[in-house]
């Protein structure tokens, strides 16, 4: 005798990915306020009821989209080639590149809602921002170990200066830093926390 068939429809992972991808795309292009379940469903190619069966509200959908983005965007900065430094330059470059791209714009679309929704804020901070910041810390620690940066410097503040400057430009100025601007930013920060040259 065959086993009984489970009740209800089996959840389709492809539909989940399409819905979450559409949510991120609309966050990037339109922001949270203009995001609608109808728009997400249309872009994902599913019915509105399909979205609501999975997520009961727009806010719950955005929380899931933040977690989905965290899975898609792993790490923060590539490791330096052996024998080379430049961690601050890689941090600034990777951060600027991220916020110029679609995932960075999607994250910017969540920023306002983070202040109003503890659920969205928790998802973005714990699932995405903190793991990415830890990857940035590793790049800085490598420079300290290699003697490029002073170990007693406030390295967390240095990260804040780099990420904050990139975010300011992206949010308020509307012109994210390009590669040359990211290098200049890193050089300014390096002058403050770099190891002074040896006296001869």
Backbone as JSON Lines, residues from 0, in Angstrom:
{"i":0,"aa":"X","n":[0.85,-1.2,0.0],"ca":[0.0,0.0,0.0],"c":[0.89,1.25,0.0]}
{"i":1,"aa":"X","n":[0.69,2.15,-0.97],"ca":[1.55,3.34,-1.05],"c":[1.31,4.26,0.14]}
{"i":2,"aa":"X","n":[2.36,4.99,0.57],"ca":[2.19,5.92,1.7],"c":[1.23,7.04,1.33]}
{"i":3,"aa":"X","n":[0.54,7.59,2.33],"ca":[-0.41,8.68,2.03],"c":[0.31,9.9,1.49]}
{"i":4,"aa":"X","n":[-0.33,10.58,0.54],"ca":[0.25,11.8,-0.04],"c":[0.11,12.95,0.95]}
{"i":5,"aa":"X","n":[1.14,13.77,1.08],"ca":[1.05,14.9,2.02],"c":[-0.01,15.9,1.57]}
{"i":6,"aa":"X","n":[-0.64,16.51,2.55],"ca":[-1.67,17.5,2.24],"c":[-1.03,18.79,1.76]}
{"i":7,"aa":"X","n":[-1.76,19.5,0.91],"ca":[-1.27,20.78,0.42],"c":[-0.21,20.63,-0.65]}
{"i":8,"aa":"X","n":[0.16,21.74,-1.22],"ca":[1.17,21.75,-2.27],"c":[2.57,21.81,-1.69]}
{"i":9,"aa":"X","n":[3.49,21.14,-2.36],"ca":[4.89,21.21,-1.96],"c":[5.43,22.59,-2.32]}
{"i":10,"aa":"X","n":[6.14,23.21,-1.39],"ca":[6.68,24.55,-1.63],"c":[7.78,24.47,-2.67]}
{"i":11,"aa":"X","n":[7.71,25.33,-3.66],"ca":[8.64,25.31,-4.79],"c":[9.82,26.23,-4.49]}
{"i":12,"aa":"X","n":[11.04,25.68,-4.32],"ca":[12.21,26.54,-4.03],"c":[12.48,27.55,-5.14]}
{"i":13,"aa":"X","n":[12.18,27.18,-6.39],"ca":[12.42,28.12,-7.49],"c":[11.52,29.34,-7.36]}
{"i":14,"aa":"X","n":[10.29,29.14,-6.92],"ca":[9.39,30.27,-6.71],"c":[9.88,31.15,-5.58]}
{"i":15,"aa":"X","n":[10.39,30.52,-4.51],"ca":[10.96,31.3,-3.4],"c":[12.09,32.19,-3.9]}
{"i":16,"aa":"X","n":[12.99,31.61,-4.67],"ca":[14.13,32.39,-5.18],"c":[13.67,33.51,-6.09]}
{"i":17,"aa":"X","n":[12.69,33.23,-6.93],"ca":[12.18,34.26,-7.84],"c":[11.55,35.42,-7.06]}
{"i":18,"aa":"X","n":[10.78,35.08,-6.03],"ca":[10.11,36.12,-5.23],"c":[11.14,36.96,-4.48]}
{"i":19,"aa":"X","n":[12.1,36.3,-3.85],"ca":[13.11,37.05,-3.09],"c":[14.0,37.87,-4.01]}
{"i":20,"aa":"X","n":[14.34,37.32,-5.17],"ca":[15.12,38.08,-6.13],"c":[14.37,39.3,-6.63]}
{"i":21,"aa":"X","n":[13.08,39.13,-6.89],"ca":[12.26,40.27,-7.33],"c":[12.16,41.32,-6.23]}
{"i":22,"aa":"X","n":[12.06,40.88,-4.98],"ca":[12.0,41.83,-3.87],"c":[13.27,42.66,-3.8]}
{"i":23,"aa":"X","n":[14.42,42.02,-3.93],"ca":[15.68,42.75,-3.89],"c":[15.79,43.72,-5.07]}
{"i":24,"aa":"X","n":[15.36,43.27,-6.25],"ca":[15.43,44.14,-7.43],"c":[14.57,45.38,-7.25]}
{"i":25,"aa":"X","n":[13.37,45.21,-6.7],"ca":[12.49,46.36,-6.5],"c":[12.98,47.25,-5.37]}
{"i":26,"aa":"X","n":[13.57,46.67,-4.33],"ca":[14.18,47.5,-3.29],"c":[15.28,48.37,-3.87]}
{"i":27,"aa":"X","n":[16.08,47.78,-4.77],"ca":[17.18,48.52,-5.38],"c":[16.68,49.64,-6.26]}
{"i":28,"aa":"X","n":[15.61,49.41,-6.99],"ca":[15.15,50.38,-7.98],"c":[14.11,51.35,-7.45]}
{"i":29,"aa":"X","n":[13.33,50.93,-6.43],"ca":[12.21,51.76,-6.0],"c":[12.22,52.08,-4.51]}
{"i":30,"aa":"X","n":[12.95,51.31,-3.7],"ca":[12.97,51.54,-2.27],"c":[11.82,50.84,-1.56]}
{"i":31,"aa":"X","n":[11.86,50.87,-0.23],"ca":[10.87,50.15,0.56],"c":[9.48,50.73,0.41]}
{"i":32,"aa":"X","n":[9.35,52.04,0.44],"ca":[8.03,52.67,0.44],"c":[7.22,52.3,-0.8]}
{"i":33,"aa":"X","n":[7.87,52.22,-1.94],"ca":[7.15,51.94,-3.19],"c":[7.05,50.46,-3.5]}
{"i":34,"aa":"X","n":[7.7,49.65,-2.7],"ca":[7.63,48.2,-2.89],"c":[6.23,47.71,-2.55]}
{"i":35,"aa":"X","n":[5.65,46.88,-3.42],"ca":[4.34,46.29,-3.16],"c":[4.4,44.79,-3.43]}
{"i":36,"aa":"X","n":[3.52,44.05,-2.75],"ca":[3.42,42.62,-2.98],"c":[3.0,42.35,-4.42]}
{"i":37,"aa":"X","n":[2.11,43.19,-4.93],"ca":[1.67,43.03,-6.32],"c":[2.83,43.16,-7.28]}
{"i":38,"aa":"X","n":[3.67,44.18,-7.03],"ca":[4.82,44.39,-7.91],"c":[5.81,43.24,-7.84]}
{"i":39,"aa":"X","n":[6.03,42.73,-6.63],"ca":[6.94,41.59,-6.47],"c":[6.39,40.38,-7.22]}
{"i":40,"aa":"X","n":[5.11,40.11,-7.05],"ca":[4.51,38.95,-7.72],"c":[4.62,39.06,-9.24]}
{"i":41,"aa":"X","n":[4.35,40.27,-9.76],"ca":[4.42,40.46,-11.21],"c":[5.83,40.25,-11.73]}
{"i":42,"aa":"X","n":[6.82,40.8,-11.03],"ca":[8.21,40.66,-11.48],"c":[8.69,39.21,-11.34]}
{"i":43,"aa":"X","n":[8.23,38.51,-10.3],"ca":[8.64,37.12,-10.09],"c":[7.9,36.15,-10.99]}
{"i":44,"aa":"X","n":[6.81,36.61,-11.6],"ca":[6.03,35.73,-12.48],"c":[5.17,34.74,-11.71]}
{"i":45,"aa":"X","n":[4.7,35.16,-10.53],"ca":[3.82,34.29,-9.73],"c":[2.58,35.08,-9.35]}
{"i":46,"aa":"X","n":[1.6,34.39,-8.8],"ca":[0.41,35.07,-8.33],"c":[0.63,35.71,-6.98]}
{"i":47,"aa":"X","n":[-0.16,36.74,-6.71],"ca":[-0.03,37.42,-5.42],"c":[-0.27,36.46,-4.26]}
{"i":48,"aa":"X","n":[-1.19,35.53,-4.42],"ca":[-1.47,34.57,-3.37],"c":[-0.26,33.69,-3.07]}
{"i":49,"aa":"X","n":[0.55,33.42,-4.08],"ca":[1.76,32.62,-3.87],"c":[2.71,33.33,-2.92]}
{"i":50,"aa":"X","n":[2.81,34.64,-3.06],"ca":[3.67,35.41,-2.16],"c":[3.1,35.39,-0.74]}
{"i":51,"aa":"X","n":[1.8,35.63,-0.62],"ca":[1.19,35.72,0.71],"c":[1.17,34.38,1.43]}
{"i":52,"aa":"X","n":[1.18,33.27,0.68],"ca":[1.25,31.97,1.34],"c":[2.58,31.78,2.05]}
{"i":53,"aa":"X","n":[3.61,32.46,1.56],"ca":[4.95,32.33,2.14],"c":[5.25,33.41,3.16]}
{"i":54,"aa":"X","n":[4.84,34.64,2.87],"ca":[5.13,35.77,3.75],"c":[3.86,36.6,3.92]}
{"i":55,"aa":"X","n":[3.48,36.83,5.15],"ca":[2.18,37.44,5.43],"c":[2.14,38.94,5.23]}
{"i":56,"aa":"X","n":[3.31,39.58,5.09],"ca":[3.33,41.03,4.95],"c":[4.56,41.46,4.17]}
{"i":57,"aa":"X","n":[4.55,42.7,3.75],"ca":[5.71,43.25,3.04],"c":[6.93,43.25,3.93]}
{"i":58,"aa":"X","n":[6.75,43.57,5.19],"ca":[7.88,43.62,6.12],"c":[8.5,42.23,6.28]}
{"i":59,"aa":"X","n":[7.67,41.19,6.43],"ca":[8.19,39.83,6.56],"c":[8.93,39.42,5.28]}
{"i":60,"aa":"X","n":[8.44,39.86,4.15],"ca":[9.09,39.55,2.89],"c":[10.46,40.22,2.8]}
{"i":61,"aa":"X","n":[10.57,41.45,3.26],"ca":[11.85,42.16,3.22],"c":[12.85,41.52,4.17]}
{"i":62,"aa":"X","n":[12.39,41.05,5.34],"ca":[13.28,40.33,6.25],"c":[13.84,39.09,5.55]}
{"i":63,"aa":"X","n":[12.99,38.34,4.88],"ca":[13.45,37.16,4.16],"c":[14.4,37.53,3.03]}
{"i":64,"aa":"X","n":[14.13,38.65,2.36],"ca":[15.0,39.09,1.27],"c":[16.38,39.47,1.8]}
{"i":65,"aa":"X","n":[16.43,40.1,2.98],"ca":[17.72,40.44,3.57],"c":[18.53,39.18,3.87]}
{"i":66,"aa":"X","n":[17.86,38.15,4.39],"ca":[18.55,36.89,4.68],"c":[18.99,36.22,3.39]}
{"i":67,"aa":"X","n":[18.16,36.32,2.35],"ca":[18.52,35.75,1.04],"c":[19.74,36.45,0.47]}
{"i":68,"aa":"X","n":[19.79,37.77,0.59],"ca":[20.94,38.52,0.08],"c":[22.21,38.14,0.83]}
{"i":69,"aa":"X","n":[22.09,37.91,2.14],"ca":[23.26,37.52,2.92],"c":[23.83,36.2,2.42]}
{"i":70,"aa":"X","n":[22.96,35.29,1.98],"ca":[23.45,34.01,1.46],"c":[24.11,34.19,0.1]}
{"i":71,"aa":"X","n":[23.62,35.15,-0.68],"ca":[24.16,35.36,-2.02],"c":[25.49,36.1,-2.01]}
{"i":72,"aa":"X","n":[25.63,37.03,-1.08],"ca":[26.81,37.88,-1.03],"c":[27.66,37.43,0.14]}
{"i":73,"aa":"X","n":[28.59,36.58,-0.11],"ca":[29.43,36.04,0.97],"c":[30.71,36.85,1.09]}
{"i":74,"aa":"X","n":[31.16,37.04,2.33],"ca":[32.45,37.71,2.56],"c":[32.38,39.19,2.31]}
{"i":75,"aa":"X","n":[33.53,39.82,2.34],"ca":[33.57,41.26,2.14],"c":[34.76,41.71,1.33]}
{"i":76,"aa":"X","n":[35.92,41.11,1.56],"ca":[37.15,41.54,0.9],"c":[37.98,40.32,0.59]}
{"i":77,"aa":"X","n":[38.51,40.28,-0.61],"ca":[39.4,39.18,-0.95],"c":[40.71,39.29,-0.17]}
{"i":78,"aa":"X","n":[41.29,38.16,0.15],"ca":[42.56,38.16,0.86],"c":[43.65,38.75,-0.01]}
{"i":79,"aa":"X","n":[44.63,39.38,0.64],"ca":[45.73,39.96,-0.11],"c":[46.64,38.86,-0.64]}
{"i":80,"aa":"X","n":[47.2,39.04,-1.84],"ca":[48.21,38.1,-2.32],"c":[49.37,38.05,-1.34]}
{"i":81,"aa":"X","n":[50.01,36.9,-1.22],"ca":[51.09,36.74,-0.26],"c":[52.2,37.76,-0.51]}
{"i":82,"aa":"X","n":[52.62,38.41,0.57],"ca":[53.71,39.38,0.45],"c":[53.25,40.77,0.07]}
{"i":83,"aa":"X","n":[51.92,40.97,-0.09],"ca":[51.42,42.29,-0.47],"c":[50.48,42.8,0.61]}
{"i":84,"aa":"X","n":[50.43,44.12,0.73],"ca":[49.54,44.74,1.71],"c":[48.39,45.39,0.95]}
{"i":85,"aa":"X","n":[47.89,46.49,1.49],"ca":[46.82,47.21,0.81],"c":[45.43,46.85,1.29]}
{"i":86,"aa":"X","n":[45.33,46.39,2.57],"ca":[44.02,46.01,3.08],"c":[43.02,47.14,3.1]}
{"i":87,"aa":"X","n":[43.46,48.35,3.48],"ca":[42.53,49.47,3.51],"c":[42.03,49.79,2.11]}
{"i":88,"aa":"X","n":[42.9,49.68,1.12],"ca":[42.48,49.93,-0.25],"c":[41.47,48.88,-0.71]}
{"i":89,"aa":"X","n":[41.68,47.62,-0.29],"ca":[40.73,46.58,-0.67],"c":[39.39,46.79,0.03]}
{"i":90,"aa":"X","n":[39.44,47.2,1.3],"ca":[38.2,47.48,2.02],"c":[37.41,48.59,1.33]}
{"i":91,"aa":"X","n":[38.09,49.7,1.07],"ca":[37.4,50.84,0.44],"c":[36.9,50.46,-0.94]}
{"i":92,"aa":"X","n":[37.73,49.75,-1.71],"ca":[37.32,49.38,-3.06],"c":[36.15,48.41,-3.06]}
{"i":93,"aa":"X","n":[36.21,47.39,-2.18],"ca":[35.12,46.41,-2.13],"c":[33.82,47.05,-1.66]}
{"i":94,"aa":"X","n":[33.92,47.96,-0.68],"ca":[32.72,48.62,-0.16],"c":[32.1,49.53,-1.21]}
{"i":95,"aa":"X","n":[32.94,50.3,-1.89],"ca":[32.41,51.18,-2.93],"c":[31.8,50.38,-4.07]}
{"i":96,"aa":"X","n":[32.45,49.29,-4.47],"ca":[31.91,48.44,-5.54],"c":[30.57,47.85,-5.14]}
{"i":97,"aa":"X","n":[30.47,47.41,-3.88],"ca":[29.22,46.82,-3.41],"c":[28.07,47.81,-3.5]}
{"i":98,"aa":"X","n":[28.28,49.03,-3.02],"ca":[27.18,49.99,-2.99],"c":[26.88,50.6,-4.36]}
{"i":99,"aa":"X","n":[27.76,50.39,-5.33],"ca":[27.43,50.78,-6.71],"c":[26.6,49.72,-7.4]}
{"i":100,"aa":"X","n":[26.59,48.51,-6.88],"ca":[25.92,47.39,-7.53],"c":[24.5,47.18,-7.04]}
{"i":101,"aa":"X","n":[23.81,46.19,-7.59],"ca":[22.39,45.96,-7.26],"c":[22.15,45.54,-5.83]}
{"i":102,"aa":"X","n":[23.06,44.74,-5.23],"ca":[22.85,44.33,-3.84],"c":[23.0,45.52,-2.91]}
{"i":103,"aa":"X","n":[23.97,46.37,-3.18],"ca":[24.15,47.55,-2.35],"c":[22.95,48.48,-2.44]}
{"i":104,"aa":"X","n":[22.42,48.66,-3.64],"ca":[21.23,49.51,-3.79],"c":[20.03,48.89,-3.08]}
{"i":105,"aa":"X","n":[19.93,47.56,-3.11],"ca":[18.84,46.9,-2.37],"c":[18.98,47.14,-0.88]}
{"i":106,"aa":"X","n":[20.21,47.07,-0.38],"ca":[20.43,47.32,1.04],"c":[20.07,48.75,1.4]}
{"i":107,"aa":"X","n":[20.43,49.69,0.56],"ca":[20.07,51.08,0.8],"c":[18.55,51.24,0.85]}
{"i":108,"aa":"X","n":[17.85,50.43,0.05],"ca":[16.39,50.48,0.05],"c":[15.78,50.01,1.37]}
{"i":109,"aa":"X","n":[16.56,49.28,2.16],"ca":[16.07,48.79,3.47],"c":[16.42,49.72,4.62]}
{"i":110,"aa":"X","n":[17.3,50.68,4.39],"ca":[17.86,51.46,5.49],"c":[16.79,52.2,6.28]}
{"i":111,"aa":"X","n":[15.87,52.87,5.58],"ca":[14.84,53.64,6.29],"c":[13.97,52.71,7.12]}
{"i":112,"aa":"X","n":[13.62,51.55,6.57],"ca":[12.76,50.63,7.3],"c":[13.46,50.03,8.51]}
{"i":113,"aa":"X","n":[14.79,49.99,8.49],"ca":[15.52,49.48,9.65],"c":[15.22,50.29,10.9]}
{"i":114,"aa":"X","n":[14.98,51.59,10.74],"ca":[14.7,52.44,11.9],"c":[13.3,52.2,12.45]}
{"i":115,"aa":"X","n":[12.4,51.68,11.61],"ca":[11.01,51.5,12.04],"c":[10.68,50.06,12.41]}
{"i":116,"aa":"X","n":[11.47,49.12,11.91],"ca":[11.14,47.72,12.12],"c":[12.31,46.99,12.79]}
{"i":117,"aa":"X","n":[12.16,46.58,14.05],"ca":[13.22,45.81,14.69],"c":[13.53,44.51,13.95]}
{"i":118,"aa":"X","n":[12.5,43.93,13.32],"ca":[12.72,42.67,12.6],"c":[13.62,42.87,11.39]}
{"i":119,"aa":"X","n":[13.35,43.93,10.62],"ca":[14.19,44.21,9.45],"c":[15.6,44.58,9.9]}
{"i":120,"aa":"X","n":[15.7,45.41,10.95],"ca":[17.01,45.83,11.44],"c":[17.82,44.62,11.91]}
{"i":121,"aa":"X","n":[17.18,43.72,12.65],"ca":[17.88,42.54,13.16],"c":[18.37,41.66,12.02]}
{"i":122,"aa":"X","n":[17.53,41.47,11.01],"ca":[17.92,40.63,9.87],"c":[19.09,41.23,9.12]}
{"i":123,"aa":"X","n":[19.02,42.53,8.86],"ca":[20.09,43.18,8.09],"c":[21.39,43.2,8.88]}
{"i":124,"aa":"X","n":[21.31,43.54,10.15],"ca":[22.53,43.67,10.95],"c":[23.19,42.31,11.22]}
{"i":125,"aa":"X","n":[22.4,41.34,11.68],"ca":[23.01,40.08,12.09],"c":[23.3,39.15,10.93]}
{"i":126,"aa":"X","n":[22.45,39.16,9.9],"ca":[22.63,38.24,8.79],"c":[23.58,38.78,7.73]}
{"i":127,"aa":"X","n":[23.64,40.11,7.61],"ca":[24.42,40.67,6.51],"c":[25.55,41.58,6.96]}
{"i":128,"aa":"X","n":[25.22,42.64,7.69],"ca":[26.22,43.67,7.98],"c":[27.35,43.16,8.87]}
{"i":129,"aa":"X","n":[27.02,42.45,9.95],"ca":[28.07,42.03,10.87],"c":[29.0,40.98,10.25]}
{"i":130,"aa":"X","n":[28.48,39.95,9.55],"ca":[29.41,39.02,8.88],"c":[30.31,39.73,7.87]}
{"i":131,"aa":"X","n":[29.76,40.7,7.16],"ca":[30.57,41.42,6.18],"c":[31.63,42.27,6.89]}
{"i":132,"aa":"X","n":[31.24,42.9,7.99],"ca":[32.21,43.72,8.72],"c":[33.33,42.85,9.28]}
{"i":133,"aa":"X","n":[33.0,41.63,9.7],"ca":[34.05,40.75,10.21],"c":[35.06,40.41,9.11]}
{"i":134,"aa":"X","n":[34.57,40.26,7.89],"ca":[35.5,40.03,6.77],"c":[36.4,41.24,6.56]}
{"i":135,"aa":"X","n":[35.85,42.44,6.75],"ca":[36.66,43.66,6.63],"c":[37.69,43.72,7.76]}
{"i":136,"aa":"X","n":[37.27,43.33,8.95],"ca":[38.22,43.32,10.08],"c":[39.41,42.41,9.78]}
{"i":137,"aa":"X","n":[39.13,41.27,9.17],"ca":[40.22,40.34,8.87],"c":[41.27,40.97,7.96]}
{"i":138,"aa":"X","n":[40.81,41.77,7.01],"ca":[41.75,42.45,6.11],"c":[42.61,43.44,6.88]}
{"i":139,"aa":"X","n":[42.0,44.14,7.84],"ca":[42.76,45.1,8.65],"c":[43.74,44.36,9.57]}
{"i":140,"aa":"X","n":[43.28,43.28,10.18],"ca":[44.17,42.52,11.07],"c":[45.38,42.0,10.32]}
{"i":141,"aa":"X","n":[45.18,41.62,9.08],"ca":[46.3,41.13,8.29],"c":[47.35,42.21,8.1]}
{"i":142,"aa":"X","n":[46.92,43.45,7.94],"ca":[47.88,44.54,7.78],"c":[48.59,44.85,9.09]}
{"i":143,"aa":"X","n":[47.87,44.72,10.21],"ca":[48.52,44.92,11.5],"c":[49.59,43.85,11.7]}
{"i":144,"aa":"X","n":[49.24,42.6,11.4],"ca":[50.2,41.5,11.54],"c":[51.4,41.69,10.64]}
{"i":145,"aa":"X","n":[51.17,42.26,9.46],"ca":[52.26,42.47,8.52],"c":[53.06,43.74,8.78]}
{"i":146,"aa":"X","n":[52.67,44.49,9.81],"ca":[53.42,45.69,10.15],"c":[53.06,46.92,9.35]}
{"i":147,"aa":"X","n":[51.98,46.85,8.57],"ca":[51.58,48.01,7.76],"c":[50.8,49.04,8.58]}
{"i":148,"aa":"X","n":[50.07,48.58,9.59],"ca":[49.26,49.47,10.4],"c":[49.66,49.34,11.86]}
{"i":149,"aa":"X","n":[49.46,50.41,12.61],"ca":[49.77,50.4,14.03],"c":[48.73,49.56,14.78]}
{"i":150,"aa":"X","n":[49.22,48.61,15.57],"ca":[48.32,47.75,16.31],"c":[47.51,48.48,17.36]}
{"i":151,"aa":"X","n":[48.01,49.6,17.87],"ca":[47.29,50.34,18.89],"c":[46.27,51.3,18.33]}
{"i":152,"aa":"X","n":[46.15,51.4,17.02],"ca":[45.2,52.33,16.41],"c":[43.77,51.83,16.61]}
{"i":153,"aa":"X","n":[42.83,52.75,16.55],"ca":[41.41,52.39,16.68],"c":[40.94,51.87,15.33]}
{"i":154,"aa":"X","n":[41.07,50.57,15.13],"ca":[40.78,49.98,13.82],"c":[39.28,49.95,13.53]}
{"i":155,"aa":"X","n":[38.46,49.82,14.58],"ca":[37.01,49.87,14.37],"c":[36.59,51.24,13.84]}
{"i":156,"aa":"X","n":[37.22,52.28,14.39],"ca":[36.92,53.63,13.9],"c":[37.38,53.79,12.46]}
{"i":157,"aa":"X","n":[38.51,53.18,12.13],"ca":[38.98,53.25,10.75],"c":[37.97,52.62,9.79]}
{"i":158,"aa":"X","n":[37.4,51.48,10.2],"ca":[36.37,50.85,9.38],"c":[35.15,51.76,9.26]}
{"i":159,"aa":"X","n":[34.75,52.37,10.39],"ca":[33.61,53.29,10.36],"c":[33.87,54.45,9.4]}
{"i":160,"aa":"X","n":[35.09,54.96,9.38],"ca":[35.42,56.09,8.51],"c":[35.28,55.69,7.04]}
{"i":161,"aa":"X","n":[35.75,54.5,6.71],"ca":[35.69,54.08,5.31],"c":[34.26,53.76,4.9]}
{"i":162,"aa":"X","n":[33.61,52.89,5.67],"ca":[32.25,52.49,5.31],"c":[31.31,53.69,5.39]}
{"i":163,"aa":"X","n":[31.49,54.52,6.42],"ca":[30.62,55.68,6.57],"c":[30.75,56.67,5.43]}
{"i":164,"aa":"X","n":[31.97,56.9,4.96],"ca":[32.16,57.82,3.84],"c":[31.51,57.3,2.57]}
{"i":165,"aa":"X","n":[31.64,55.98,2.35],"ca":[31.01,55.38,1.16],"c":[29.5,55.49,1.26]}
{"i":166,"aa":"X","n":[28.95,55.17,2.44],"ca":[27.5,55.24,2.62],"c":[26.98,56.67,2.48]}
{"i":167,"aa":"X","n":[27.71,57.63,3.03],"ca":[27.28,59.03,2.92],"c":[27.13,59.43,1.47]}
{"i":168,"aa":"X","n":[28.13,59.1,0.67],"ca":[28.06,59.44,-0.74],"c":[26.91,58.74,-1.43]}
{"i":169,"aa":"X","n":[26.7,57.47,-1.1],"ca":[25.64,56.71,-1.76],"c":[24.25,57.19,-1.35]}
{"i":170,"aa":"X","n":[24.08,57.51,-0.05],"ca":[22.75,57.88,0.44],"c":[22.39,59.34,0.19]}
{"i":171,"aa":"X","n":[23.33,60.23,0.46],"ca":[23.0,61.65,0.44],"c":[23.45,62.35,-0.83]}
{"i":172,"aa":"X","n":[24.6,61.99,-1.3],"ca":[25.12,62.67,-2.49],"c":[24.6,62.04,-3.77]}
{"i":173,"aa":"X","n":[24.28,60.75,-3.69],"ca":[23.74,60.06,-4.86],"c":[24.77,59.66,-5.87]}
{"i":174,"aa":"X","n":[26.06,59.85,-5.58],"ca":[27.12,59.47,-6.52],"c":[28.12,58.58,-5.79]}
{"i":175,"aa":"X","n":[27.89,57.26,-5.78],"ca":[28.81,56.36,-5.06],"c":[30.25,56.53,-5.52]}
{"i":176,"aa":"X","n":[31.18,56.32,-4.61],"ca":[32.59,56.46,-4.93],"c":[33.01,55.51,-6.04]}
{"i":177,"aa":"X","n":[33.82,56.02,-6.95],"ca":[34.4,55.14,-7.96],"c":[35.71,54.57,-7.41]}
{"i":178,"aa":"X","n":[36.39,53.77,-8.24],"ca":[37.61,53.09,-7.77],"c":[38.68,54.09,-7.35]}
{"i":179,"aa":"X","n":[38.83,55.18,-8.12],"ca":[39.86,56.17,-7.77],"c":[39.51,56.87,-6.46]}
{"i":180,"aa":"X","n":[38.24,57.19,-6.26],"ca":[37.82,57.82,-5.02],"c":[38.02,56.91,-3.83]}
{"i":181,"aa":"X","n":[37.77,55.62,-4.01],"ca":[37.98,54.65,-2.93],"c":[39.45,54.58,-2.54]}
{"i":182,"aa":"X","n":[40.33,54.63,-3.52],"ca":[41.76,54.6,-3.21],"c":[42.19,55.84,-2.45]}
{"i":183,"aa":"X","n":[41.66,57.01,-2.85],"ca":[42.01,58.24,-2.13],"c":[41.5,58.2,-0.69]}
{"i":184,"aa":"X","n":[40.3,57.67,-0.5],"ca":[39.74,57.54,0.85],"c":[40.64,56.66,1.7]}
{"i":185,"aa":"X","n":[41.06,55.52,1.17],"ca":[41.93,54.61,1.92],"c":[43.26,55.28,2.27]}
{"i":186,"aa":"X","n":[43.8,56.07,1.35],"ca":[45.07,56.74,1.61],"c":[44.95,57.76,2.73]}
{"i":187,"aa":"X","n":[43.81,58.46,2.79],"ca":[43.59,59.43,3.86],"c":[43.54,58.72,5.21]}
{"i":188,"aa":"X","n":[42.8,57.63,5.28],"ca":[42.7,56.88,6.54],"c":[44.06,56.28,6.91]}
{"i":189,"aa":"X","n":[44.79,55.79,5.92],"ca":[46.08,55.16,6.18],"c":[47.05,56.16,6.81]}
{"i":190,"aa":"X","n":[46.99,57.42,6.37],"ca":[47.9,58.41,6.94],"c":[47.67,58.58,8.43]}
{"i":191,"aa":"X","n":[46.44,58.3,8.88],"ca":[46.14,58.45,10.3],"c":[46.52,57.24,11.14]}
{"i":192,"aa":"X","n":[46.46,56.04,10.57],"ca":[46.71,54.85,11.4],"c":[47.86,53.99,10.87]}
{"i":193,"aa":"X","n":[48.54,54.46,9.82],"ca":[49.64,53.68,9.29],"c":[50.86,53.73,10.22]}
{"i":194,"aa":"X","n":[51.69,52.73,10.09],"ca":[52.91,52.7,10.9],"c":[53.89,53.76,10.37]}
{"i":195,"aa":"X","n":[54.4,54.64,11.21],"ca":[55.3,55.68,10.74],"c":[56.58,55.07,10.17]}
{"i":196,"aa":"X","n":[57.19,55.72,9.19],"ca":[58.42,55.18,8.62],"c":[59.53,55.17,9.66]}
{"i":197,"aa":"X","n":[60.42,54.2,9.52],"ca":[61.53,54.09,10.45],"c":[62.49,55.24,10.28]}
{"i":198,"aa":"X","n":[62.99,55.74,11.41],"ca":[63.98,56.81,11.36],"c":[65.36,56.22,11.08]}
{"i":199,"aa":"X","n":[66.07,56.82,10.17],"ca":[67.42,56.34,9.85],"c":[68.43,57.03,10.75]}
